[in-house]
Amino acid sequence: MKAVIISIGDELLKGHRVNTNAPFIARQLGTIGIPVSRIVTCSDDPQSIRDSIISALEESEAVLMTGGLGPTNDDRTRKTVQELFGRGLVFDEPSFERIAELFRRRGRPVTEAMRSQAMVIEGSITVPNTKGTAPGMIVDCAPRFEGRHLVLMPGVPTEMEAMMRLTVIPFFAPLSGSFIRHTPVMTMGIGESQLSGMIAQVENELPPGTMLAYLPHAAGVSLMVSSSGTLREQVDAENRRVVEAIVERARLFVYAVRDVRLEEVVVEMLLEKKMTVAVAESCTGGLLASRLTDVAGSSGCFLQGMVTYSNEAKVAQLGVDPATIEQHGAVSEPVAEQMAQGCLERGGADIAVSTTGIAGPGGGTPEKPVGTICIAVASRSGEGEVTVEASTFTMHGDRQQNKTRFSEAALRGLLVRLKSSAA
């Protein structure tokens, strides 16, 4: 069984909005063994919608559409599908009651005009909208497209996501006939070409039905191992075998084999070890603290963040020696070490990390080009002894990319130290 995803909306084609719906739908279908062969974006024009539906139904058993359902004039999907299959509309009482109750809770009057949103295509299965008004529909496309289904959902992400989880995925799961296992291999501190060379043998010996995808992101690259087949046990075993082989060869660079951000793993480990952290930032401008505190539960380990952007702030707030800045420059390992140690002492944390670098586009020199970052991690042993280690890296990107990569390198340094510390 294959699927095609159709995203409707002029705003997508004009670049006014990013299409986040299609990736979500594809991931959800993957959990029940239905691969997506195409993702199509079309305009609100009825002819474009019609052509996209016909083309998709000719090649796949499931077509999932988002957009064009609702009360506005550019919501033309329902009418186009009606005309394509020659079907009328019927009133769906549960949908109307759900819409009316939503309006009552918002203190708005219930009007007869709301009935139009509760009208569904004749013969379709209603997909309840638990997050909004317009219901979705699963349309059996027989006899013209025997054994094929067309799913209509609103374009609002929260509404579509609830429909997928509660109704659409349960509907298609028994029809799939296959299983897919996706396992992400999250890496840090390694580029695509280096990683590819490291796992070349694994990639050359992939079993039938297993694929390996490289997923580059702003701070590096991760992998997705996807295995498919008709026997769940065999699929799981082959997927696990490939993942284990990759981890064995790239162990130093793998931080997780699940879909999780690096900062989440760092916070999990801090909480597990009952350790607290503080950060001292210059070039990352608070991004490191922001990433850590984005993680739910980080209040149990994160004490404070200090953004000491100027040299004067480094001296006044962290106790950096002016002579060290004069001799080595603000972007240097000795300054990063003093920043981390000062943060540790003033913040009272068990571990502290500092960043000082050149994000660009200006400020670089032949000795310290744009993209240079010095990171230091300071930690206190049970006996109170402080250990500080610093590293220097050079990134290649624009200002925003460099800041992201700087923060990633700092998190990586923090994770490495946590892994090596006593529990």
Long-range contacts (C-beta under 8 A, 24 or more apart in sequence): 1-33, 1-34, 1-61, 1-62, 1-172, 1-175, 1-176, 1-177, 1-178, 2-34, 2-35, 2-36, 2-37, 2-59, 2-60, 2-61, 2-62, 3-29, 3-34, 3-35, 3-36, 3-37, 3-60, 3-61, 3-62, 3-63, 3-64, 4-36, 4-37, 4-38, 4-39, 4-40, 4-56, 4-59, 4-60, 4-62, 4-63, 4-64, 5-36, 5-38, 5-39, 5-40, 5-63, 5-64, 5-65, 5-66, 6-40, 6-41, 6-42, 6-49, 6-52, 6-53, 6-56, 6-63, 6-64, 6-65, 6-66, 7-39, 7-40, 7-41, 7-42, 7-65, 7-66, 7-67, 7-155, 8-41, 8-42, 8-43, 8-44, 8-49, 8-65, 8-66, 8-67, 8-68, 8-77, 8-155, 9-41, 9-43, 9-44, 9-67, 9-68, 9-155, 10-43, 10-44, 10-74, 12-41, 12-67, 13-41, 13-42, 13-43, 20-157, 21-66, 21-67, 21-155, 21-157, 21-160, 22-66, 24-157, 24-160, 24-161, 24-164, 25-64, 25-66, 25-160, 25-164, 27-182, 28-164, 28-165, 28-168, 28-169, 29-62, 29-64, 29-169, 29-172, 30-180, 30-182, 30-226, 31-169, 31-180, 31-182, 32-169, 32-172, 32-173, 32-176, 32-180, 33-176, 33-177, 33-178, 33-179, 33-180, 33-228, 34-62, 34-172, 34-176, 34-178, 34-180, 35-180, 35-228, 44-68, 44-74, 44-76, 46-76, 46-79, 46-80, 46-83, 49-76, 49-77, 49-80, 50-80, 50-83, 50-84, 53-80, 53-81, 53-84, 53-150, 54-84, 57-141, 57-145, 57-148, 57-150, 58-145, 60-148, 61-147, 61-148, 61-149, 61-175, 62-148, 62-149, 62-151, 62-172, 63-148, 63-149, 63-150, 63-151, 64-151, 64-153, 64-168, 65-150, 65-151, 65-152, 65-153, 66-153, 66-154, 66-155, 66-160, 67-154, 67-155, 68-152, 68-155, 69-134, 69-136, 69-152, 69-153, 69-154, 69-155, 70-117, 70-133, 70-134, 70-154, 71-116, 71-117, 71-133, 71-134, 75-134, 77-152, 78-119, 78-121, 78-137, 78-152, 81-121, 81-139, 81-150, 81-152, 82-121, 85-121, 85-139, 85-141, 85-144, 87-121, 87-122, 87-123, 88-121, 88-122, 89-119, 89-120, 89-121, 89-122, 90-119, 90-120, 90-121, 90-122, 91-115, 91-118, 91-119, 92-118, 92-119, 92-120, 92-126, 92-135, 93-118, 94-126, 94-128, 95-120, 95-126, 95-128, 95-129, 95-135, 98-128, 98-129, 98-130, 98-135, 99-133, 102-132, 102-133, 121-152, 125-171, 127-151, 127-152, 127-153, 127-163, 127-167, 127-168, 128-163, 128-166, 128-167, 129-154, 129-159, 129-162, 129-163, 130-162, 130-163, 130-166, 131-156, 131-158, 131-159, 131-162, 132-156, 132-158, 132-159, 134-159, 136-160, 136-163, 136-167, 136-168, 138-167, 138-168, 138-171, 177-230, 178-228, 178-229, 178-230, 179-228, 179-229, 179-230, 179-231, 179-232, 179-235, 180-226, 180-227, 180-228, 180-235, 181-226, 181-227, 181-228, 181-235, 181-236, 181-239, 182-224, 182-225, 182-226, 183-224, 183-225, 183-226, 183-239, 183-240, 183-243, 183-257, 183-258, 184-215, 184-222, 184-223, 184-224, 184-225, 184-256, 184-257, 184-258, 184-259, 185-222, 185-223, 185-224, 185-225, 185-243, 185-246, 185-247, 185-250, 185-254, 185-257, 186-222, 186-254, 186-255, 186-256, 186-257, 186-258, 186-259, 186-260, 186-262, 187-220, 187-221, 187-222, 187-223, 187-250, 187-253, 187-254, 187-255, 188-219, 188-220, 188-253, 188-255, 188-262, 188-408, 188-411, 188-412, 188-415, 189-220, 189-253, 189-409, 189-412, 190-220, 190-221, 190-250, 190-253, 191-220, 191-221, 192-216, 192-221, 195-221, 195-223, 195-250, 195-253, 198-249, 198-250, 199-245, 199-246, 199-249, 199-250, 201-249, 202-242, 202-245, 202-246, 202-249, 206-242, 207-238, 207-241, 207-242, 209-235, 209-238, 210-238, 210-239, 210-242, 212-242, 218-397, 218-401, 218-404, 218-405, 219-262, 219-404, 219-405, 219-407, 219-408, 220-405, 220-408, 255-412, 255-415, 261-291, 261-295, 262-408, 262-411, 262-412, 262-415, 263-291, 263-292, 263-294, 263-295, 263-411, 264-295, 265-415, 266-292, 266-411, 266-414, 266-415, 266-418, 267-292, 267-295, 267-297, 267-298, 267-301, 267-302, 269-415, 269-418, 269-419, 270-301, 270-351, 270-418, 271-297, 271-300, 271-301, 273-418, 273-421, 273-423, 275-301, 275-349, 275-350, 275-351, 275-418, 275-421, 276-301, 276-302, 276-303, 276-348, 276-349, 276-350, 276-351, 277-301, 277-302, 277-303, 277-349, 277-350, 277-351, 277-352, 277-353, 277-414, 278-302, 278-303, 278-304, 278-305, 278-306, 278-343, 278-344, 278-347, 278-348, 278-349, 278-351, 278-352, 279-304, 279-305, 279-306, 279-343, 279-352, 279-353, 279-354, 279-355, 279-410, 280-305, 280-306, 280-308, 280-318, 280-339, 280-340, 280-342, 280-343, 280-352, 280-353, 280-354, 280-355, 281-305, 281-306, 281-307, 281-308, 281-354, 281-355, 282-307, 282-308, 282-309, 282-314, 282-330, 282-339, 282-354, 282-355, 282-356, 282-357, 283-331, 283-355, 283-356, 283-357, 283-358, 283-359, 283-373, 283-402, 283-403, 283-406, 284-355, 284-357, 284-403, 284-406, 284-407, 284-410, 285-309, 285-403, 287-403, 287-404, 287-406, 287-407, 288-353, 288-355, 288-407, 288-410, 288-411, 291-407, 291-411, 292-411, 303-347, 303-348, 303-349, 304-347, 304-349, 306-343, 306-346, 306-347, 308-339, 314-338, 314-339, 314-356, 317-342, 317-346, 318-342, 318-343, 318-346, 319-345, 319-346, 329-368, 330-356, 331-356, 331-357, 331-358, 331-368, 331-372, 331-373, 331-374, 332-356, 332-374, 333-374, 333-376, 333-390, 333-391, 333-392, 334-390, 335-374, 336-374, 336-375, 336-376, 336-390, 337-376, 337-378, 337-388, 337-390, 339-376, 340-376, 340-377, 340-378, 340-388, 340-390, 341-376, 341-378, 341-386, 341-388, 343-378, 344-378, 344-379, 344-380, 344-386, 350-379, 350-380, 351-377, 351-378, 351-379, 351-380, 351-414, 351-417, 351-418, 351-421, 352-377, 352-378, 352-379, 353-377, 353-378, 353-410, 353-413, 353-414, 354-378, 354-410, 355-406, 355-407, 355-410, 357-402, 357-406, 359-399, 359-402, 359-403, 359-406, 360-398, 360-399, 360-402, 361-398, 361-399, 369-394, 370-402, 371-395, 371-396, 371-397, 371-402, 373-402, 373-405, 373-406, 373-409, 375-406, 375-409, 375-410, 375-413, 376-413, 377-413, 377-414, 377-416, 377-417, 379-417, 379-421, 382-422, 389-413, 389-417
